[in-house]
Amino acid sequence: MSRKPPTDDVTDADLSVGQPSSWAAGVPGVLHSLEPAIAQLGLGRTVKLLTSLNQKDGFDCMSCAWPDPDHRKVAEFCENGAKAVTWEATPVLVPSSFWAEHTIDDLLDKSEYWLGMQGRLTEPVYRAAGSDHYRPVSWDRAFEIIAAKLRALDSPDQASFYTSGRTSNEAAFLYQLFVRAYGTNNLPDCSNMCHESTGTAMSEVVGIGKSTIAYDDFEHADLVIVLGQNPGTNHPRMLTALEDAKRNGARIVAVNPLPEAGLRRYKNPQRVSGIVGRGTDIADQFLQIRLGGDMALLQAVSKRVLAAEAAAPGTVLDRAFIDEYCSGFEAFAAAMAEVDDDEVLLATGLGLDEIDELTDAYINADRVIITWAMGITQHKKAVDTIKEIINLLLLRGNIGRPGAGASPIRGHSNVQGDRTMGIWERMPDRFLDALAAEFSFEPPRRHGVDSVNGIHAMKRGDIRFWMGMGGNLVAAISDTGLAEEAMRGTEMTVQVSTKLNRSHAVIGDEALILPTLGRTEIDIQASGPQFVSVEDTVCSVHGSHGQVPPVAPGLLSEVAIVARLAAATLGESVPIDWAAFADDYDLIRDSVSRVVPGFEYYNDRIRTRDGFVLPNGPRDSRTFPTATGKAMLTVNALEHVERPDGTLLLQTVRSHDQYNTTIYSLNDRYRGIRKGREVIFINPLDLEELGLADGTSVDVSTVWDDDIERVLRGYRAVAYPSARGCAAAYFPEANVLVPLASTAEGSNTPVSKAVLVRVTAAVG
């Protein structure tokens, strides 16, 4: 890598396809972590940052939300975490001359990779209506322009305020406070597109939409069932937890349409066996399930567990737990008795012997963790599928005791904390009441728009102003063409960012980019050095302290940006001292401690080396704040995805050199792809049935009942051992194929994991 940004964009002209890897990490993982970091940052800055990453007095990784162990290694980071640090802390800067040299149309023609490689943003820029360029402006002028637009809207509900999961607790709390003081609950966030299904399902059936385990529970589990996730790429440090579980005798079952390298074998680079030995075989059983078949599999296992109890009463179910802590058992048991094995086999593509093997493993394990990610949450029946996960756990009392529980894996580093801080369009009245009491104003009560409904509202003209606190919404959201058209229909777009992405080129009539400090950087305010805090995937809250000076003078923190914008927009209309919050983040945490349950004495507890863990009724005391006051066993109607002849079910996936929409390189070494991304992975037998060959140039089009053409042209078909009838292509490029109207029932999350497509030889 060079410290100079690339001039020319990359293409797929040199795309090559090799054999997929049968293992993850090892020495290549170390080299792919350190080589780019040293080349970009230099040795000293690399050592300083990577030895501070995820440490108790250091900064929290800005990529995934995987929790940190109590006893941490010197290198407490993964390959992609190191890449994320290199990406943010690069000394490559976007110069002022860049904006005169590149029109908006120039930026539109560039890839996500090229845009990100231009370096850190260092000054506010403004695109005036009718102009084809951004131009640098002062911070005061930027806030004046935004505030004037917000005050000119006919209603606060004509504005929408998006949040990326990277935003700290302090910035998120202040952001939602500003938005509600302005007068709207239009607070969509990236969770709407990823993990909303989990929160919806778990809140209903156990009373909390978060993990019911702690980090240490993995090493005490007898069985870990890994559903719909690829930890080797998306949260690699999880492989160490799975390895620890295996070393303590646990059995691991992987359920996924694709055979992912990290779930096959893991070479831990911090163990001798991971450097010179074979490493650790992770999955004892791999169930290569058909897309959308997880709900049927879970019901089939529950049916068998109940049948085993009927054959030997008192030996299988945890009746004491069910009787004391659960409701709905009799109706659930009756429904499971009616589950049709033929329908299960059709939905899953599995054999009865495979399902029986999983059932035996579940029955014979005293402590079971079921863990899942977006391979579960992004289906039409995602909410019901997650309820079936909880059903299965409840049958043997696998919630609320060591080594057992529900483990949804959050994606971005503080997406869970942002929701806790109030970033949600439907926060409950108890939160709004506390906000009103703390700040002496009446927050709006009408629910706002989520990410998907926000795009619909833009398309209708109901939302005229859009602001993003981080993120890359037009790339991340489904139905790319429709989303971009909707965004261009707004009057103003504003984005708080560290680096360029496509959302900076798909903009409203007016647009601003506000550059901000990164997690790696020291944040000095009027009261002195500041730190922020985040919540990880197991409800642990800890501090994050920047370690190196900002890459350029004049950058503002996210907190300072929100505070100054709020002051410019609201003036004295609400009795809130925004400047004081920007000067001293302790004041924000003091308010949080009085508004958000579980954050009492926030400033004291966040300064301990381990931070603190939020209360969790299901985990801590087997209390379930649901409608029945108990954990709810539920009956959910099975509905598998039909696949007409000549079609495939497509899922979007990330490459290994990628985090969310950020592309670190065009390689995906675990799947054998180099120097390209325009590929679709298809089972060789499916290719044969379609009359196609490995390497054929193909067009991929969505089968959907409307008049919108959704197509990817000139992709390379790659023969790959996916489940029969299933295919995969890279996110975010394949988002163009996901209809905006195709969302999960109950959560409105885009259905990106079972898109019905046709694959044909490319035309032209």
C-alpha positions in Angstrom: 0.0 0.0 0.0 1.1 3.6 -0.6 0.7 6.7 1.5 -0.6 8.4 -1.7 -4.2 7.9 -2.7 -4.8 6.2 -6.0 -5.5 8.3 -9.0 -7.1 5.6 -11.2 -10.1 3.5 -10.0 -9.9 -0.2 -9.8 -11.9 -2.6 -12.0 -12.5 -6.3 -12.2 -10.3 -6.7 -15.3 -7.8 -8.8 -13.4 -10.3 -10.8 -11.4 -9.0 -14.3 -10.6 -10.6 -17.2 -8.8 -8.8 -19.9 -6.8 -9.7 -22.6 -4.3 -11.5 -21.5 -1.2 -9.6 -21.8 2.1 -10.3 -24.6 4.5 -9.1 -22.6 7.5 -8.9 -19.1 8.9 -6.4 -16.7 10.4 -2.9 -18.2 11.2 0.2 -16.4 9.9 -1.6 -14.9 6.9 -4.0 -13.2 9.3 -1.1 -11.6 11.1 0.6 -10.5 7.8 -2.6 -9.1 6.4 -3.1 -7.2 9.7 0.4 -5.7 10.0 1.6 -5.1 6.5 -1.0 -2.5 5.6 -0.8 -0.9 9.0 3.0 -0.4 8.9 2.9 0.7 5.2 0.2 3.3 6.0 0.9 4.4 9.5 4.6 3.6 10.1 6.0 1.3 12.7 5.7 3.6 15.7 2.1 4.6 15.1 1.1 1.0 14.3 2.6 -0.3 17.6 1.0 2.5 19.6 -2.5 2.0 18.1 -2.6 -1.8 17.9 -1.3 -2.3 21.4 -4.1 0.1 22.6 -6.9 -1.5 20.6 -9.5 -3.1 22.8 -7.4 -2.7 25.9 -8.8 -1.5 29.2 -7.1 1.9 29.0 -7.2 2.1 25.2 -9.8 2.6 22.6 -12.6 0.4 21.4 -12.4 -1.1 18.0 -14.6 0.8 15.5 -15.6 -2.3 13.6 -17.5 -5.2 15.3 -19.2 -5.3 18.7 -17.5 -8.5 19.9 -17.0 -8.3 23.7 -13.6 -8.2 25.3 -12.5 -10.9 27.8 -11.6 -9.9 31.4 -8.0 -11.1 30.9 -6.7 -9.5 27.7 -3.7 -10.4 25.5 -1.2 -7.9 24.2 -2.8 -8.3 20.7 -6.5 -8.1 21.6 -7.6 -7.5 18.0 -8.4 -9.4 14.8 -7.2 -8.9 11.2 -10.2 -6.8 10.3 -9.9 -4.7 13.4 -6.4 -3.8 12.5 -7.5 -2.9 9.0 -10.3 -0.7 10.5 -7.6 1.2 12.6 -5.4 1.6 9.6 -8.3 2.8 7.5 -9.2 5.5 10.1 -5.8 6.5 11.4 -4.2 6.9 7.9 -2.1 10.0 7.5 -3.4 10.3 3.9 -5.7 13.5 3.8 -8.2 14.8 1.3 -6.6 18.2 0.3 -8.7 21.3 -0.3 -7.8 21.1 -4.0 -9.6 17.8 -4.3 -13.0 19.5 -4.3 -12.2 21.7 -7.2 -10.7 18.8 -9.2 -13.7 16.5 -8.8 -17.3 17.1 -9.7 -20.2 15.3 -8.0 -20.5 13.2 -11.2 -16.8 12.3 -10.9 -17.4 11.0 -7.4 -20.5 9.1 -8.6 -18.3 7.2 -11.1 -15.9 6.0 -8.5 -16.0 2.7 -6.5 -16.4 2.6 -2.8 -12.8 1.4 -2.6 -11.4 4.4 -4.5 -13.5 6.9 -2.5 -12.3 5.5 0.8 -8.7 5.4 -0.3 -8.6 9.2 -0.9 -7.9 9.6 2.8 -9.3 11.4 5.8 -11.7 14.3 5.5 -10.4 17.4 7.2 -12.7 20.4 6.5 -16.4 21.0 6.1 -17.6 21.3 2.5 -20.8 22.5 1.0 -22.5 21.8 -2.3 -24.8 24.7 -3.1 -28.0 24.2 -5.1 -27.2 24.0 -8.8 -23.5 23.6 -8.2 -21.5 20.5 -9.5 -18.8 20.8 -6.8 -18.4 20.7 -3.1 -16.5 23.7 -1.8 -14.8 24.2 1.6 -16.7 26.4 4.2 -16.0 27.4 7.8 -17.6 25.4 10.6 -19.7 28.5 11.6 -21.0 28.8 8.0 -21.8 25.1 7.8 -23.9 25.2 11.0 -25.6 28.3 9.8 -26.6 26.7 6.5 -28.0 23.6 8.2 -29.8 25.5 10.9 -31.5 27.8 8.4 -32.8 24.8 6.4 -34.1 23.0 9.5 -35.9 26.2 10.7 -37.5 26.7 7.3 -39.2 23.2 7.1 -42.9 23.2 7.5 -42.7 20.5 10.2 -39.8 18.8 12.1 -41.2 15.5 10.7 -39.9 16.6 7.3 -36.4 15.9 8.6 -34.8 12.6 9.3 -31.6 11.9 11.4 -29.8 8.6 10.7 -27.2 7.1 12.9 -24.3 4.6 12.2 -23.4 2.0 14.9 -20.0 3.6 15.3 -21.4 6.6 17.2 -20.4 6.6 20.9 -22.9 6.6 23.8 -22.3 10.2 24.5 -22.7 11.4 20.9 -25.8 9.2 20.4 -27.5 10.5 23.6 -26.8 14.1 22.6 -27.9 13.5 19.0 -31.3 12.0 20.0 -31.7 14.8 22.5 -31.2 17.4 19.8 -33.5 15.6 17.4 -36.3 15.3 20.0 -35.8 18.9 21.2 -36.1 19.9 17.5 -39.5 18.1 17.5 -39.3 14.7 15.7 -38.7 11.0 16.4 -37.3 10.4 12.9 -34.3 8.5 14.2 -33.6 5.6 11.9 -30.3 3.7 12.3 -28.3 0.9 10.9 -29.9 -1.6 13.3 -33.1 -1.2 11.2 -31.3 -3.0 8.4 -29.4 -5.7 10.4 -30.6 -6.7 13.9 -34.1 -5.2 14.3 -35.6 -8.7 14.0 -33.7 -9.8 17.1 -34.9 -6.9 19.2 -38.5 -7.3 18.0 -38.6 -11.1 18.7 -36.7 -11.2 22.0 -38.4 -8.1 23.5 -41.7 -9.9 23.1 -40.8 -13.3 24.3 -38.1 -12.7 27.0 -38.5 -9.0 27.7 -35.2 -7.7 26.5 -33.8 -7.5 22.9 -30.2 -8.3 23.8 -27.9 -11.2 24.5 -28.7 -13.2 27.6 -25.1 -14.4 28.0 -21.8 -13.0 29.2 -18.5 -13.5 27.4 -17.3 -16.2 29.8 -20.4 -18.4 29.1 -18.8 -19.7 25.9 -16.1 -21.5 27.8 -18.7 -23.1 30.0 -21.0 -24.3 27.3 -21.5 -28.0 26.4 -23.0 -27.1 23.0 -22.8 -24.0 20.8 -25.1 -23.8 17.8 -23.9 -21.2 15.3 -26.7 -20.1 13.0 -26.4 -17.8 10.0 -23.1 -16.2 10.6 -19.5 -16.1 9.3 -17.4 -15.2 12.3 -14.1 -15.7 10.5 -14.8 -12.6 8.4 -17.4 -10.5 10.3 -16.3 -10.9 13.9 -13.1 -12.9 13.9 -12.4 -12.7 17.6 -15.4 -15.0 18.2 -13.2 -17.8 16.8 -11.1 -17.6 19.9 -14.2 -18.0 22.1 -15.3 -21.0 20.1 -11.8 -22.4 20.3 -11.9 -22.0 24.1 -15.2 -23.8 24.2 -13.8 -26.7 22.1 -10.8 -27.0 24.4 -13.2 -27.3 27.3 -15.1 -30.1 25.7 -17.9 -28.3 23.9 -19.5 -29.5 20.7 -20.1 -26.9 18.0 -22.7 -27.1 15.3 -22.6 -24.7 12.3 -25.7 -24.0 10.3 -25.1 -22.1 7.1 -25.7 -22.3 3.4 -22.0 -21.6 2.7 -19.1 -23.6 4.2 -17.1 -20.8 5.8 -13.4 -21.2 6.5 -13.5 -19.9 10.0 -16.1 -22.5 11.1 -14.1 -25.3 9.6 -10.7 -24.8 11.2 -9.1 -22.0 13.1 -5.4 -21.3 13.4 -5.1 -19.0 16.4 -2.0 -16.9 15.7 -1.5 -16.4 19.5 -1.0 -20.2 20.0 1.9 -22.3 18.8 -0.6 -24.7 17.3 -2.0 -21.9 15.3 1.4 -21.1 13.8 3.1 -24.4 13.1 0.3 -26.9 13.9 -3.1 -27.8 12.4 -5.0 -25.4 14.6 -8.5 -26.3 15.9 -11.3 -27.9 14.0 -14.3 -25.8 15.0 -17.6 -27.3 13.7 -18.3 -30.9 14.8 -21.4 -30.9 12.6 -22.0 -28.7 9.6 -25.6 -28.4 8.4 -25.6 -26.9 5.0 -29.1 -25.5 5.1 -31.2 -24.1 2.3 -31.8 -20.3 2.6 -34.8 -19.6 4.7 -34.9 -23.1 6.2 -33.7 -22.3 9.7 -37.2 -21.9 11.2 -38.2 -25.4 9.9 -35.0 -26.9 11.4 -35.6 -25.4 14.8 -39.2 -26.6 14.8 -38.0 -30.1 13.8 -35.5 -30.2 16.7 -38.1 -28.9 19.2 -40.6 -31.6 18.0 -38.0 -34.3 18.6 -37.1 -32.9 22.0 -40.7 -33.1 23.0 -41.1 -36.6 21.6 -38.0 -37.7 23.6 -39.6 -36.4 26.8 -42.9 -38.2 26.0 -41.0 -41.4 25.6 -39.1 -41.0 28.9 -41.0 -38.5 31.1 -38.9 -36.4 33.4 -35.6 -37.0 31.6 -35.4 -34.4 28.8 -37.4 -31.2 29.5 -36.6 -28.9 32.4 -40.2 -29.0 33.7 -39.3 -27.1 36.8 -38.0 -24.2 34.8 -41.0 -24.3 32.3 -43.6 -24.5 35.1 -42.1 -21.6 37.1 -40.7 -19.3 34.4 -42.6 -19.9 31.1 -46.0 -19.5 29.6 -47.5 -21.0 26.5 -46.0 -24.5 26.8 -49.1 -26.6 26.1 -50.1 -24.7 22.9 -46.5 -24.9 21.7 -46.2 -28.6 22.4 -49.4 -29.2 20.5 -48.2 -27.2 17.5 -44.8 -29.0 17.4 -46.6 -32.4 17.3 -48.1 -31.3 14.0 -44.8 -30.3 12.4 -44.5 -32.2 9.1 -41.1 -33.8 8.5 -41.6 -33.8 4.7 -42.1 -30.1 4.8 -39.1 -29.6 7.0 -36.9 -31.6 4.6 -38.2 -29.5 1.7 -37.5 -26.2 3.5 -34.1 -27.1 4.9 -32.6 -29.3 2.2 -31.2 -31.5 5.0 -31.6 -35.2 5.8 -33.5 -36.6 8.8 -30.2 -38.1 10.0 -28.6 -34.7 10.2 -31.6 -33.3 12.1 -31.6 -36.3 14.5 -27.8 -35.8 15.1 -28.4 -32.1 16.1 -31.3 -33.1 18.3 -29.2 -35.7 20.2 -26.5 -33.1 20.7 -29.0 -30.7 22.2 -30.6 -33.3 24.5 -27.3 -34.5 25.7 -25.9 -31.1 26.5 -26.5 -29.5 29.9 -25.6 -26.0 28.8 -26.4 -24.7 25.4 -25.7 -21.4 23.6 -27.5 -20.5 20.4 -25.8 -17.7 18.5 -26.8 -16.0 15.3 -26.3 -12.9 13.1 -27.7 -11.5 9.9 -28.1 -14.9 8.2 -31.1 -15.2 10.5 -32.3 -11.6 10.9 -32.6 -10.7 7.2 -35.4 -13.1 6.2 -39.1 -12.6 5.8 -39.8 -14.9 8.8 -36.8 -13.7 10.8 -38.8 -12.6 13.8 -40.6 -15.9 14.1 -37.3 -17.8 13.5 -35.7 -16.0 16.5 -38.8 -16.9 18.5 -38.1 -20.5 17.6 -34.6 -20.2 18.9 -35.9 -19.0 22.2 -38.5 -21.8 22.2 -35.8 -24.4 21.8 -33.6 -22.9 24.6 -36.6 -22.7 27.0 -37.4 -26.3 26.7 -34.3 -27.3 28.7 -33.9 -24.2 30.8 -31.1 -22.8 28.7 -31.5 -19.2 29.7 -30.4 -17.7 33.0 -27.6 -20.0 34.0 -23.9 -20.2 33.2 -22.8 -21.5 29.8 -26.3 -21.2 28.3 -28.4 -18.6 26.6 -29.3 -16.6 23.5 -26.4 -14.9 21.9 -27.4 -12.5 19.0 -24.2 -11.1 17.6 -24.4 -7.4 16.9 -22.6 -5.9 14.0 -21.2 -2.4 14.3 -19.3 -1.6 17.4 -21.9 0.5 19.3 -25.1 -0.2 17.4 -26.5 -1.7 20.6 -25.4 1.2 22.7 -26.9 3.7 20.4 -30.3 2.0 20.8 -29.8 2.1 24.6 -29.1 5.8 24.4 -32.4 6.5 22.6 -31.6 6.1 18.9 -34.9 4.6 17.9 -37.9 5.9 16.2 -40.2 4.2 18.7 -38.7 4.8 22.1 -41.1 3.9 24.9 -42.9 6.5 26.9 -40.9 5.8 30.1 -37.8 6.9 28.3 -39.5 10.1 26.9 -40.9 10.8 30.3 -37.4 10.7 31.9 -36.1 12.9 29.1 -38.8 15.4 29.7 -38.1 15.5 33.5 -34.4 15.9 32.9 -34.5 18.6 30.3 -37.8 20.4 30.9 -39.3 20.1 27.5 -42.0 17.8 26.1 -40.5 15.3 23.6 -42.6 14.3 20.6 -44.6 11.1 21.1 -45.6 10.3 17.5 -43.4 7.4 16.2 -40.9 8.3 13.5 -39.6 6.5 10.4 -37.1 3.7 10.3 -34.5 3.3 7.6 -36.8 1.6 5.0 -39.8 3.8 5.7 -37.6 6.8 5.6 -36.7 6.0 2.0 -40.3 5.6 1.1 -41.0 9.0 2.8 -38.2 10.7 0.8 -39.6 9.2 -2.4 -43.1 10.7 -1.5 -41.6 14.1 -0.7 -42.5 13.9 2.9 -38.9 14.1 4.1 -37.0 17.0 2.7 -33.9 17.0 4.9 -31.7 14.1 5.8 -28.7 13.9 8.1 -26.4 11.0 8.8 -24.3 10.6 11.9 -21.7 8.4 10.2 -22.6 5.5 7.9 -23.2 5.1 4.2 -27.0 4.7 3.9 -27.5 4.7 0.1 -25.0 1.8 -0.2 -26.2 -0.1 2.9 -29.9 0.1 2.3 -31.8 -2.3 -0.1 -33.0 -1.4 -3.6 -30.1 0.8 -4.5 -31.6 2.5 -7.5 -34.8 3.4 -5.7 -32.9 4.6 -2.6 -30.6 6.8 -4.6 -33.5 8.4 -6.5 -35.2 9.1 -3.2 -32.1 10.7 -1.6 -31.7 12.9 -4.7 -35.2 14.2 -4.2 -34.4 15.8 -0.8 -33.6 19.5 -0.4 -30.6 19.0 1.8 -28.4 16.1 2.9 -25.8 16.4 5.7 -23.2 13.7 6.6 -20.8 13.5 9.5 -17.9 11.4 8.3 -14.3 10.5 8.6 -13.8 9.3 5.0 -15.6 9.5 1.6 -18.2 7.0 0.5 -20.9 6.8 -2.1 -23.5 8.6 0.1 -21.4 11.8 -0.4 -22.1 11.6 -4.1 -25.8 10.7 -3.9 -27.2 13.9 -2.4 -30.0 16.4 -2.2 -30.2 19.8 -3.8 -27.8 21.1 -1.2 -25.3 19.0 0.7 -22.7 19.2 3.4 -20.0 16.9 4.7 -18.8 17.5 8.2 -15.5 15.8 9.1 -15.1 14.3 12.5 -12.5 12.8 14.9 -12.1 9.1 14.9 -12.0 6.7 17.8 -8.2 6.5 17.6 -7.7 10.2 18.2 -7.3 12.3 21.3 -10.2 14.5 22.0 -9.4 17.8 23.8 -12.3 20.1 24.9 -12.5 23.1 27.1 -12.4 21.0 30.3 -9.5 18.9 29.1 -9.1 15.5 27.4 -12.3 13.6 26.9 -13.2 10.0 26.5 -16.4 8.2 25.3 -18.0 4.9 26.0 -19.7 2.0 24.1 -21.8 -1.0 24.8 -20.8 -4.4 23.3 -22.9 -7.3 22.3 -23.1 -8.8 25.8 -24.3 -5.5 27.4 -20.9 -4.5 28.8 -20.2 -0.8 28.9 -16.7 0.5 28.8 -14.6 3.5 28.0 -12.8 4.3 24.8 -9.8 6.7 25.0 -8.2 8.1 21.9 -4.4 7.5 21.7 -2.9 9.7 18.9 -3.3 13.4 17.9 -5.9 14.2 15.3 -4.7 13.8 11.7 -5.5 17.4 11.0 -6.2 20.6 13.0 -9.8 21.9 13.1 -11.6 18.5 13.3 -14.5 18.4 15.6 -15.7 15.5 17.7 -19.2 14.1 17.0 -20.3 15.5 20.4 -19.1 18.9 19.5 -20.7 18.8 16.0 -24.1 17.9 17.5 -23.8 20.4 20.3 -23.0 23.3 17.9 -25.6 22.3 15.4 -28.2 22.1 18.2 -27.3 25.5 19.5 -27.4 27.0 16.0 -30.8 25.5 15.3 -32.7 25.7 18.5 -31.2 28.8 20.2 -32.9 29.3 23.5 -36.1 27.6 22.6 -35.2 24.7 25.0 -33.4 25.1 28.3 -30.4 23.0 27.4 -26.8 24.2 27.7 -25.3 22.6 24.6 -22.0 24.3 24.9 -21.5 22.8 28.4 -22.1 19.3 27.1 -19.4 19.8 24.4 -17.0 21.2 26.9 -17.3 18.3 29.4 -18.7 14.9 28.4 -19.1 14.0 32.1 -22.2 16.3 32.0 -23.7 14.2 29.3 -23.1 11.0 31.3 -24.6 12.7 34.4 -27.8 13.2 32.4 -27.7 9.7 31.0 -27.5 8.4 34.6 -30.8 10.0 35.4 -32.6 9.1 32.1 -31.4 5.6 31.1 -32.0 2.7 33.6 -28.8 0.8 34.5 -26.5 3.8 34.1 -26.8 5.1 37.7 -23.4 6.5 38.8 -22.3 6.4 35.2 -19.2 8.6 35.6 -17.9 6.6 38.5 -18.5 3.2 37.1 -17.2 4.0 33.6 -13.9 5.0 35.1 -13.2 1.5 36.5 -10.9 -0.5 34.3 -13.6 -3.1 33.4 -16.5 -0.6 33.1 -19.8 -2.2 34.0 -22.4 -4.6 32.8 -26.0 -3.5 32.3 -28.7 -5.4 34.2 -30.3 -8.2 32.2 -33.4 -9.8 33.8 -33.4 -13.1 31.8 -29.6 -13.6 32.4 -29.3 -12.3 36.0 -32.4 -13.5 37.8 -34.6 -15.3 35.3 -37.0 -12.5 35.3 -38.9 -11.8 32.1 -40.6 -8.4 31.7 -43.0 -9.7 29.0 -46.8 -9.3 28.6 -47.3 -12.4 30.7 -44.5 -11.8 33.2 -42.8 -15.0 32.0 -40.7 -16.2 29.1 -43.1 -16.9 26.3 -43.2 -20.1 24.3 -44.9 -19.1 21.1 -46.6 -20.8 18.1 -45.3 -19.6 14.8 -46.6 -20.7 11.4 -44.0 -22.3 9.2 -43.6 -20.8 5.7 -40.7 -21.9 3.6 -39.5 -19.9 0.6 -40.8 -21.3 -2.7 -38.2 -21.5 -5.6 -39.7 -21.9 -9.0 -37.7 -23.8 -11.7 -35.0 -21.8 -13.3 -34.5 -19.5 -10.3 -32.1 -19.4 -7.3 -32.3 -17.9 -3.8 -29.6 -15.3 -3.4 -28.0 -14.0 -0.2 -25.8 -11.0 0.1 -22.4 -11.6 1.9 -19.3 -9.6 2.8 -15.9 -10.4 1.5 -13.0 -10.9 3.9 -11.4 -7.6 3.1 -14.5 -5.6 4.0 -16.4 -4.2 6.9 -20.0 -3.1 6.3 -19.8 -1.0 3.2 -16.1 -0.2 3.6 -13.9 -2.1 1.1 -10.3 -2.6 2.2 -9.3 -4.4 -0.9 -10.8 -6.4 -3.8 -9.7 -9.7 -2.3 -11.6 -12.4 -0.5 -8.9 -14.9 0.2 -11.1 -17.3 2.3 -13.4 -17.8 -0.8 -10.5 -17.7 -3.3 -11.4 -14.4 -5.0 -8.7 -11.9 -5.9 -8.8 -8.5 -7.5 -12.6 -8.3 -8.0 -16.0 -8.3 -6.5 -18.4 -8.8 -9.5 -19.0 -12.5 -8.9 -21.9 -14.8 -8.0 -21.3 -18.0 -6.1 -23.4 -20.9 -7.4 -23.5 -24.6 -6.7 -21.9 -26.5 -9.7 -25.0 -28.7 -10.1 -27.2 -25.6 -10.2 -24.9 -24.1 -12.9 -25.3 -27.3 -14.9 -29.1 -27.2 -14.6 -29.1 -23.5 -15.7 -27.0 -24.4 -18.8 -24.1 -22.3 -17.5 -20.4 -23.1 -16.9 -18.0 -22.0 -14.2 -16.6 -18.6 -15.3 -19.5 -17.7 -17.5 -20.4 -14.0 -17.7 -24.0 -13.7 -16.4 -26.8 -11.3 -15.7 -28.6 -11.6 -12.4 -32.1 -10.2 -12.2 -34.7 -10.1 -9.4 -38.0 -12.0 -9.7 -40.4 -9.5 -8.1 -43.9 -8.3 -9.0 -43.4 -4.7 -9.9 -42.2 -2.7 -12.9 -38.7 -1.9 -11.6 -35.8 -3.6 -13.3 -33.3 -4.8 -10.8 -30.3 -6.4 -12.5 -26.5 -6.9 -12.1 -24.9 -7.3 -15.5 -21.7 -9.0 -16.5 -21.0 -10.8 -13.3 -18.8 -13.9 -13.3 -20.4 -17.2 -12.2 -18.2 -19.0 -9.7 -18.8 -22.7 -9.1 -18.9 -22.9 -5.3 -20.1 -25.5 -2.8 -23.2 -23.6 -1.7 -26.4 -25.2 -0.7 -28.4 -26.5 -3.6 -30.7 -23.8 -5.1 -28.8 -21.0 -3.3 -26.4 -18.4 -4.5 -24.4 -15.6 -3.0 -23.1 -12.2 -4.1 -21.3 -9.4 -2.3 -22.9 -6.6 -0.3 -23.4 -3.7 -1.0 -23.2 -4.2 -4.8 -26.0 -6.8 -4.7 -28.3 -4.6 -2.8 -29.6 -3.4 -6.1 -31.4 -6.8 -6.3 -33.2 -6.5 -3.0 -36.7 -4.8 -3.3 -37.3 -2.1 -0.8 -40.8 -3.6 -0.2 -39.3 -7.0 0.7 -38.9 -6.8 4.5 -39.1 -9.1 7.5 -42.6 -9.4 9.1 -42.7 -7.4 12.3 -39.3 -5.8 12.1 -39.3 -4.2 8.6 -35.7 -5.3 8.1 -34.7 -5.8 4.4 -34.9 -9.4 3.3 -31.3 -9.7 1.9 -30.8 -13.4 2.5 -33.4 -15.0 0.3 -33.8 -12.9 -2.9 -35.4 -14.8 -5.7 -33.3 -14.3 -8.8 -32.8 -15.5 -12.4 -29.2 -16.1 -13.6 -28.8 -16.0 -17.4 -25.9 -15.8 -19.8 -24.9 -12.1 -20.1 -26.3 -10.2 -23.0 -23.8 -8.3 -25.1 
